[in-house]
């Protein structure tokens, strides 16, 4: 009598089940759309997405070009998700009133089923608002004011106009060639920025280091835990605070008044420091003037060294 084993049949069944379970991910709906809008003069552009990245860069002076990549956000069967992808790709959430353009604001029911990534080119003379619930932001070549926020993702920027504000709930902010006053804030992540022209800077992170270069103006920088490094000219007051971390300043031949304090660490100044009459030579707290004095730099760290070069 011949005995047949059930193992091959069970193995085959297991493979089939695994294949069936993987089908939704393999065949998840994905489509794109491409739209070009004509404009004439300064543009106001508002872009938002619930889950997706936003990339904005300079393009033609009289056109806004929008490419959207629409993806299903559901992981199991359901016609509603695939239908939503087709609906958004066929009828993108774009509105235009003259030079005022809105992208992604008409969420409707489809927002629960899809995510949209946006790649946009716009005239340099644009005022931009870019918002993502969960996605990276990459913005460059915008001479107007930029307001950018992501709930969870990084922000990378280059050559943005004065008055711009970049925010992330949790992610790194990296910016170069910023033109004028700028605000940089993240709940958790590093901040790295280079200024391209004079302007005041606000930089704040709950946990992470702050590195600012070529600053010419006022500075307010604070981190709950992390180092602070700044180079530039203090033409207005600076206020620098970290709960735990070193503070390093590269100021060249700047004229300033120093008020530096550390809970656990030392304060060192390479430029000759003239102590004020009420100053202290204690290594934990130093106050005085450099090169005759000037705008006040207040530097505080709970645990770390303070170094001026």
MOPEHU-V300846 format. One record per helix or strand. SS is the DSSP state (H for helix, E for strand). FROM is the first residue (numbers start at 0). TO is the last residue. If there is no record, write none. Layout:
ss->[SS:SS]
from->[FROM:FROM]
to->[TO:TO]
This chain:
ss->[H:E:E:E:E:H:E:E:H:E:E:E:E:E:E:E:E:E:E:E:E:E:E:E:E:E:E:E:E:E]
from->[6:29:42:53:62:78:93:99:108:113:125:136:145:154:163:172:181:190:200:209:218:227:237:246:255:266:273:284:294:305]
to->[25:37:48:57:71:89:96:102:111:121:131:141:149:159:167:177:185:194:204:215:222:232:241:249:261:268:274:289:300:307]
